[in-house]
Each structure stands twice: as C-alpha cells, then as structure tokens.
Amino acid sequence: MAETSTSIRLAPAREPSANVATGLPVLDHLVAQLAGSGRFRIALEVAPGSADEVVTAAARTLGAALGERVRAPSAAGHGWALVPADEALASAALEIDDEPRLVSNVDLTGERVAGLESDVASRFLREVADAAGVNLHVRLVEGEEPQHVLAAIFKAVGAAFGQACRPAPTSPEEE
C-alpha cells in the first residue's frame, strides 16, 4: 500500500477545536469528539484514498503526534477517563509502553455507522495506540446504539490522552 499524504497540527488548548478533513465524515466527527474531550486543538488533513488507506494514515499521523506529547518530559505519560455519550458509557486508560496494544471489550464488526463498518474504529484506535506507543484499554460499560457507543469511546480516549499529555500533578514535597 502506498503512503497516503497527511498533515497534522496538535496542541493542548483551553478551548479545544478540530479541523479534520479525512474524506470520511464519520471519522472526522469522531476525531473531533476526541479533540474536544481531550482539550486539544487538532488540524488533520488526509489525501483522498480508499477508506482503509485514509483510516490507517489518519490514525498513524494522529497517534505519532499524541505519542510525542505523551512522551514529553513534563507529561504524566498515563491517563484514564470514564465518559458518557447519550445512553452509552465508555472508559479508556492508557500508559506509555514499549509493546503498544489496544485491549477492548467492544465488538462492533457487524455494525455500520454512516456507511462505514464500525470495526474501522477499532482499527483506527489500534493504529493510534501503536503509533503513540501506548497500552490503550477501552471498555464499553453500557450502550447499544453504535453511534453513541463510538462517540463515548472516542471521547474517553481523547480525555485519557489529554490527561496523559499534561503535566503530572506534583506533591508539596516535590516542589
């Protein structure tokens, strides 16, 4: 598979925003959910291609940018979140790991959201975890509507990355 052209700008922000252009509206929306709950400003563009190429390129690019932030000397390097989206509730926890992986209890392989197979989200998150160099655990606590489940998952992952990228709290003894 040829390399798909991508560009990204990512920064922590008090006022999160997302300008995402992958050519896959549902993926654009999910990355915007991640940006909002993680309090990031993200600008991500992916050159047109097949859905698989776009998903892989977007995930690797986003994961690499998040990995740089998670590994910054002042960053906590780990984070967790429990986040709702309508009737769905998802949790995500992550930490830097030499053997990155995605561990999840979510199986949406038979579902379609906005014309895309929902397991695209699993592939996306697996690629993000690999590119970021993190051990990422995603748990669906509750939810049945695939769109709400995916929103809760991406919001939880964003919030966990947001926590992992910001400075670790210090105790008074360390100051």
C-alpha positions as CSV (number, residue, x, y, z in Angstrom):
1,M,0.0,0.0,0.0
2,A,1.4,3.4,-1.0
3,E,1.9,6.0,1.7
4,T,-1.1,8.4,2.0
5,S,-0.2,12.1,2.4
6,T,-1.2,13.6,5.7
7,S,-0.6,16.7,7.7
8,I,-1.3,17.4,11.4
9,R,-1.1,20.1,14.0
10,L,-1.9,19.2,17.5
11,A,-1.6,21.2,20.7
12,P,-3.3,21.2,24.1
13,A,-5.8,24.0,24.4
14,R,-8.1,25.6,26.9
15,E,-10.6,26.0,24.0
16,P,-10.5,22.7,22.0
17,S,-11.1,22.7,18.3
18,A,-10.9,20.3,15.4
19,N,-10.5,20.9,11.7
20,V,-10.5,17.4,10.3
21,A,-10.6,16.5,6.7
22,T,-10.2,12.8,6.0
23,G,-12.9,12.5,3.4
24,L,-14.8,10.2,5.8
25,P,-17.4,12.4,7.7
26,V,-17.9,9.9,10.5
27,L,-14.2,9.7,11.2
28,D,-13.9,13.5,11.0
29,H,-16.7,13.6,13.7
30,L,-15.1,11.0,15.9
31,V,-11.7,12.7,15.8
32,A,-13.4,16.0,16.7
33,Q,-15.0,14.2,19.7
34,L,-11.5,13.1,20.7
35,A,-10.2,16.6,20.4
36,G,-13.0,18.1,22.4
37,S,-12.8,15.8,25.4
38,G,-9.0,15.8,25.4
39,R,-8.9,19.6,25.2
40,F,-6.8,19.6,22.0
41,R,-6.6,21.8,19.0
42,I,-6.3,19.5,16.1
43,A,-5.9,20.2,12.4
44,L,-5.7,16.9,10.5
45,E,-5.8,16.5,6.7
46,V,-5.6,13.3,4.8
47,A,-5.3,13.0,1.0
48,P,-8.1,11.1,-0.6
49,G,-7.8,7.3,-0.9
50,S,-9.6,4.2,-0.1
51,A,-11.3,4.1,3.3
52,D,-8.7,1.7,4.6
53,E,-5.8,3.9,3.5
54,V,-7.4,7.0,5.0
55,V,-8.2,5.3,8.3
56,T,-4.6,4.0,8.6
57,A,-2.9,7.2,7.6
58,A,-5.1,9.4,9.8
59,A,-4.6,7.1,12.8
60,R,-0.8,6.8,12.4
61,T,-0.4,10.5,12.0
62,L,-2.6,11.4,15.0
63,G,-1.0,8.6,17.1
64,A,2.5,9.8,16.3
65,A,1.6,13.4,17.3
66,L,-0.1,12.2,20.5
67,G,2.9,10.0,21.3
68,E,5.2,13.0,21.1
69,R,3.0,14.8,23.6
70,V,2.7,11.8,26.0
71,R,6.4,11.3,26.0
72,A,7.3,14.9,26.7
73,P,9.5,15.2,29.8
74,S,6.8,17.1,31.7
75,A,3.9,14.9,30.6
76,A,2.2,12.5,33.0
77,G,2.6,9.6,30.5
78,H,-0.6,7.9,31.6
79,G,-4.3,8.8,31.8
80,W,-7.8,7.5,32.2
81,A,-11.4,8.6,31.7
82,L,-15.0,7.5,32.1
83,V,-17.2,9.4,29.6
84,P,-20.9,9.3,28.5
85,A,-22.5,9.9,25.2
86,D,-26.2,9.7,25.4
87,E,-27.1,6.2,26.8
88,A,-23.5,4.9,26.2
89,L,-20.7,5.0,28.8
90,A,-17.1,4.1,27.9
91,S,-13.8,4.1,29.8
92,A,-10.3,4.4,28.5
93,A,-7.0,4.1,30.2
94,L,-3.5,4.4,28.7
95,E,0.2,4.4,29.6
96,I,3.4,4.6,27.7
97,D,4.5,1.0,26.8
98,D,7.4,-0.5,24.7
99,E,4.8,-3.0,23.4
100,P,1.9,-0.9,22.4
101,R,-1.5,-2.5,22.1
102,L,-5.3,-1.9,22.1
103,V,-7.3,-4.0,24.5
104,S,-11.0,-3.7,24.3
105,N,-14.3,-5.5,25.1
106,V,-16.1,-3.8,22.2
107,D,-17.1,-5.8,19.1
108,L,-18.9,-3.8,16.5
109,T,-17.8,-5.8,13.5
110,G,-21.4,-6.4,12.3
111,E,-22.5,-2.8,12.7
112,R,-22.4,0.1,10.1
113,V,-22.3,3.7,11.0
114,A,-22.7,6.4,8.3
115,G,-21.9,3.8,5.7
116,L,-18.7,2.6,7.3
117,E,-18.1,-0.6,9.1
118,S,-17.7,0.1,12.8
119,D,-14.7,-2.1,13.1
120,V,-13.0,0.8,11.3
121,A,-13.0,2.5,14.7
122,S,-11.2,-0.5,16.3
123,R,-8.6,-0.5,13.5
124,F,-8.2,3.3,13.9
125,L,-7.7,3.0,17.7
126,R,-5.2,0.1,17.3
127,E,-3.2,2.2,14.8
128,V,-3.3,5.2,17.2
129,A,-2.1,3.1,20.1
130,D,0.8,1.6,18.0
131,A,1.9,5.0,16.6
132,A,1.7,6.7,20.0
133,G,3.5,3.8,21.7
134,V,0.8,3.3,24.4
135,N,-1.0,0.4,26.0
136,L,-4.6,1.5,25.5
137,H,-7.5,-0.2,27.2
138,V,-11.1,0.7,26.1
139,R,-14.1,-0.6,27.9
140,L,-17.8,-0.2,27.0
141,V,-19.6,0.0,30.3
142,E,-23.0,0.5,28.7
143,G,-24.7,1.3,25.4
144,E,-26.3,-0.2,22.4
145,E,-26.6,2.5,19.7
146,P,-23.4,2.2,17.6
147,Q,-23.1,6.0,17.0
148,H,-23.4,6.7,20.7
149,V,-21.0,3.9,21.6
150,L,-18.4,5.2,19.2
151,A,-18.8,8.8,20.5
152,A,-18.4,7.6,24.1
153,I,-15.3,5.6,23.2
154,F,-13.6,8.4,21.2
155,K,-14.4,10.9,23.9
156,A,-13.0,8.6,26.6
157,V,-9.8,8.0,24.6
158,G,-9.5,11.8,24.0
159,A,-9.9,12.6,27.7
160,A,-7.3,9.9,28.6
161,F,-4.8,11.2,26.1
162,G,-5.5,14.8,27.4
163,Q,-4.7,13.7,30.9
164,A,-1.6,11.8,29.8
165,C,-0.2,14.7,27.8
166,R,-0.5,17.3,30.5
167,P,2.0,17.7,33.4
168,A,1.8,15.2,36.2
169,P,0.5,16.6,39.4
170,T,3.2,17.3,41.9
171,S,3.1,16.7,45.7
172,P,4.1,19.5,48.0
173,E,7.3,17.5,48.9
174,E,8.4,17.6,45.3
175,E,8.2,21.4,44.9
